[in-house]
Amino acid sequence: MHKKVLVCLPLNEAHRAALEASVPEFEFRFNALDDVHAEDVLWADVVLGNAPVPMIRQNKHIEWFQSNSAGPDAYLKPGVLPENCMVTNATGAYGLAISEWMLGLWLGLQKDLFLYRDRQTQHKWDAITRQVRPVAGSRVLCVGMGDIGSNFAMRAHALGAEIVGVRRSVRPGAPCPDYCLRVVPQSELDAELPQADLVALSLPGTPETLHMFDAARLARCKQGAILLNVGRGSTVDCLALADAVHSGHLFRAAAVRPSAVERTECDHHAAHFRAFQPGQNTG
């Protein structure tokens, strides 16, 4: 069986050789994501990596599309892929890298490391009077307990934080991970928010999660809490979030992947919360 495989992933020579050796009867083309051409996409029966959607849409014979992200939302829209195309994602690939990024950012916010860095750059040496916030003993609410959420929960627990997990549903009698105080269903989310010093979101973009954290739910958060979103940007009402930080209700907020629309809407609030792009900053 002969198949043509286009690979748009950042692979080194060893990775390429291993991939080719795994199915020697397949023909491979390796392209950097910024060097993918329509001709390559149209040639392929299999595409590994997030080739541009307009090019993918033109390929009517693609049999398998492998996304290099956990949520291949743009490729699941009607008309992008043929009906019989198999779609797989990268769930499970980023738990370690993104949870370490979350940990670093949380520590930076808790201990005012960003403020110290900025003041040092500005040659301001007077004392910072604001009390830094402890990590040990903090209550962390992990909303989403998949690969990323669970990895972060384990690492936060190792630093002495108290972890409460939130899942869409919890089976009766399901064991609680030893790094959590408890794991509750999403229906109990509002009851947990007022106790959380950090709310860590790692949710997919679905109709059910769209603006799950709107103004009303953000108002239920503990005064001075931090909100950290590494799931889909659509989970949070960006303007409501910016207002919550600007008013002082939330201490800080950070997002690893705000949508393009949300970035545009929140430009005028950029001084009040940090927004990071995926990939370059999360590993």
BELSUL-V296585 format. One record per helix or strand of 3 or more residues. SS is the DSSP state (2 for helix, 1 for strand). FROM is the first residue (numbers start at 1). TO is the last residue. If there is no record, write none. Layout:
SS:FROM:TO
SS:FROM:TO
//
This chain:
1:4:7
2:13:22
1:27:30
2:33:35
2:38:43
1:46:48
2:53:58
1:64:66
2:73:76
1:86:88
2:95:110
2:113:121
1:139:143
2:147:158
1:162:167
1:182:185
2:186:193
1:198:201
2:215:220
1:225:229
2:233:235
2:238:246
1:250:255
2:260:265
2:267:269
//
